[in-house]
């Protein structure tokens, strides 16, 4: 089966002080990116659409679901590791505010002090359950940069490594064999569909300081 992982669109900056998770919605550009990826994937034969429960992923999934007449099925195990964080700040904004904090984040790839073992186990289990439920099918999972890195590094055989920065609404394809259990990479970071909507072209990226 083919497992297509799509990173969410660009979210709004959210900094809460009431203890609630930031859980940002999409920005205007993020909505445009969601429409672009829906147009890109809308002609493919897709059986099911999954999304993390976080707003930025679910809102990105909706245009494709509407195009194909499918519902968006929520899967909490593919939510980002910062799901409970009170802050979400795009990295470009952080770089302007606090260059040292930006450098520190870029050197790690995730917020300081986080234990990601449970996150990795949840992502791998969630993906394997999706694969098992869709033999021979093609499914799209709208998720997050950390989730995509976790699955990709596992498939490639890197263990657990946050090794690349998927662009917002980039498409990442994986193949999963049934009986043999073999998982392989079809593509990483497809982004040609972003040329018309992302300032500076498809290479423009807005990774978040609180999350990918």
C-alpha positions as CSV (number, residue, x, y, z in Angstrom):
1,X,0.0,0.0,0.0
2,X,1.0,3.6,-0.4
3,X,1.2,5.8,2.7
4,X,1.3,9.6,1.9
5,X,2.4,11.9,4.7
6,X,1.6,15.6,4.3
7,X,2.9,18.2,6.6
8,X,0.3,20.8,7.7
9,X,0.2,24.4,6.3
10,X,1.8,27.4,7.9
11,X,0.0,28.2,11.2
12,X,-0.6,31.4,13.1
13,X,1.7,32.4,15.9
14,X,0.1,31.6,19.2
15,X,1.5,32.4,22.7
16,X,-0.8,31.5,25.5
17,X,-0.5,32.4,29.2
18,X,-3.5,30.6,30.5
19,X,-2.0,27.1,30.6
20,X,-3.9,25.9,27.5
21,X,-2.1,24.4,24.5
22,X,-1.3,26.8,21.7
23,X,-2.9,24.5,19.0
24,X,-2.8,27.2,16.3
25,X,-5.1,27.4,13.3
26,X,-3.8,27.9,9.8
27,X,-2.7,31.3,8.6
28,X,-3.9,32.8,5.4
29,X,-0.9,31.4,3.6
30,X,-1.5,28.0,5.3
31,X,-5.0,27.9,3.9
32,X,-3.6,28.6,0.4
33,X,-1.1,25.8,0.9
34,X,-3.8,23.5,1.9
35,X,-5.8,24.3,-1.3
36,X,-2.6,23.8,-3.4
37,X,-1.9,20.3,-1.9
38,X,-5.5,19.3,-2.4
39,X,-5.3,20.3,-6.1
40,X,-2.0,18.3,-6.3
41,X,-3.4,15.1,-4.8
42,X,-7.0,15.5,-5.8
43,X,-6.6,13.5,-9.1
44,X,-5.1,10.5,-7.3
45,X,-7.1,7.4,-6.3
46,X,-7.1,7.9,-2.5
47,X,-9.0,5.5,-0.2
48,X,-8.9,7.3,3.1
49,X,-7.7,10.5,4.7
50,X,-6.3,10.7,8.3
51,X,-5.2,13.7,10.3
52,X,-3.8,14.4,13.7
53,X,-6.3,16.1,16.0
54,X,-4.4,19.4,16.0
55,X,-6.1,22.2,14.2
56,X,-3.2,23.0,11.8
57,X,-3.3,19.4,10.5
58,X,-7.0,18.9,10.4
59,X,-7.6,22.3,8.6
60,X,-5.0,21.3,6.0
61,X,-6.8,18.0,5.4
62,X,-10.2,19.5,4.8
63,X,-9.8,20.8,1.2
64,X,-8.6,17.4,0.0
65,X,-11.4,15.6,1.8
66,X,-14.0,17.9,0.2
67,X,-12.4,17.4,-3.2
68,X,-12.6,13.6,-2.9
69,X,-15.8,13.3,-0.9
70,X,-14.0,11.6,2.0
71,X,-14.2,12.2,5.7
72,X,-11.1,13.1,7.7
73,X,-10.4,10.4,10.3
74,X,-8.5,11.7,13.4
75,X,-5.5,9.8,14.7
76,X,-4.0,11.3,17.8
77,X,-0.8,9.3,17.7
78,X,0.4,11.3,14.7
79,X,0.1,14.6,16.5
80,X,3.3,16.5,17.0
81,X,5.5,16.1,20.1
82,X,4.7,19.7,21.2
83,X,0.9,19.1,21.2
84,X,0.7,20.5,24.8
85,X,3.0,23.4,24.3
86,X,1.6,26.9,25.1
87,X,3.7,28.5,22.4
88,X,3.9,28.2,18.6
89,X,6.3,30.6,16.9
90,X,7.5,30.1,13.3
91,X,11.3,29.9,13.1
92,X,11.6,33.0,10.8
93,X,9.9,35.0,13.5
94,X,12.0,33.5,16.3
95,X,15.2,34.4,14.3
96,X,14.2,38.0,14.3
97,X,13.2,38.1,17.9
98,X,16.0,35.9,19.5
99,X,18.8,34.8,17.2
100,X,20.5,32.7,19.8
101,X,17.3,30.8,20.7
102,X,16.9,30.2,16.9
103,X,20.4,28.8,16.7
104,X,19.8,26.6,19.8
105,X,16.6,25.1,18.3
106,X,18.2,24.5,14.9
107,X,21.1,22.6,16.4
108,X,18.7,20.2,18.2
109,X,15.7,20.1,15.9
110,X,13.2,20.0,18.8
111,X,12.6,22.0,22.1
112,X,15.2,21.6,24.8
113,X,14.4,19.0,27.6
114,X,11.9,16.9,25.7
115,X,11.8,13.1,26.1
116,X,10.7,11.8,22.7
117,X,10.7,8.1,23.4
118,X,6.9,7.9,23.9
119,X,6.3,10.2,21.0
120,X,8.4,7.9,18.7
121,X,6.6,4.7,19.9
122,X,3.2,6.3,19.3
123,X,4.0,7.5,15.8
124,X,5.4,4.1,14.7
125,X,2.4,2.3,16.2
126,X,-0.1,4.7,14.7
127,X,1.5,4.3,11.2
128,X,1.6,0.6,11.4
129,X,-2.1,0.4,12.4
130,X,-3.0,2.6,9.5
131,X,-1.0,0.3,7.2
132,X,-2.7,-2.8,8.6
133,X,-6.1,-1.3,8.1
134,X,-5.6,-0.4,4.5
135,X,-4.0,-3.4,2.6
136,X,-3.4,-2.5,-1.0
137,X,-4.8,1.0,-0.6
138,X,-3.5,4.5,-0.9
139,X,-4.0,6.8,2.2
140,X,-3.0,10.3,3.1
141,X,-2.0,11.3,6.6
142,X,-1.9,15.0,7.4
143,X,0.6,15.4,10.2
144,X,3.7,17.2,11.3
145,X,7.4,17.6,10.5
146,X,8.5,15.6,13.6
147,X,6.1,12.8,12.7
148,X,7.4,12.7,9.1
149,X,11.0,12.6,10.3
150,X,10.2,9.9,12.8
151,X,8.6,7.6,10.3
152,X,11.1,8.4,7.5
153,X,14.2,7.8,9.7
154,X,12.6,4.5,10.9
155,X,12.0,3.3,7.3
156,X,15.5,4.3,6.1
157,X,17.1,2.6,9.1
158,X,18.5,5.6,10.9
159,X,16.8,4.7,14.2
160,X,15.3,8.0,15.5
161,X,16.6,11.1,13.9
162,X,15.1,14.5,12.9
163,X,17.2,14.7,9.8
164,X,15.4,17.0,7.4
165,X,12.9,19.9,7.3
166,X,9.7,19.0,5.4
167,X,8.2,22.1,3.8
168,X,4.7,23.1,4.8
169,X,2.2,20.9,2.8
170,X,5.1,18.9,1.3
171,X,4.2,15.4,0.2
172,X,6.2,12.4,1.4
173,X,5.4,9.0,0.0
174,X,6.1,5.5,1.5
175,X,5.4,2.0,0.3
176,X,4.4,-0.8,2.7
177,X,4.4,-4.4,1.7
178,X,1.9,-6.7,3.4
179,X,3.3,-10.1,4.0
180,X,7.0,-9.2,4.1
181,X,6.6,-6.1,6.3
182,X,9.0,-4.2,4.1
183,X,8.7,-0.4,4.2
184,X,10.4,1.8,1.7
185,X,10.6,5.5,0.7
186,X,8.9,6.7,-2.5
187,X,9.7,10.4,-2.2
188,X,10.5,13.0,0.4
189,X,9.5,16.7,0.4
190,X,7.6,16.9,-2.9
191,X,6.8,20.7,-3.1
192,X,6.3,21.7,-6.8
193,X,2.7,22.4,-6.0
194,X,3.8,25.3,-3.7
195,X,5.4,27.4,-6.3
196,X,2.3,29.5,-7.0
197,X,1.4,30.1,-3.3
198,X,4.6,30.4,-1.3
199,X,6.6,33.7,-1.4
200,X,10.1,33.0,-2.7
201,X,9.1,29.8,-4.4
202,X,8.7,26.2,-3.3
203,X,11.9,26.2,-1.2
204,X,10.5,28.7,1.3
205,X,10.0,27.1,4.7
206,X,8.5,28.3,8.0
207,X,9.4,25.6,10.5
208,X,8.2,26.4,14.0
209,X,10.3,26.9,17.0
210,X,7.8,25.0,19.2
211,X,7.1,22.4,16.6
212,X,7.7,21.0,13.2
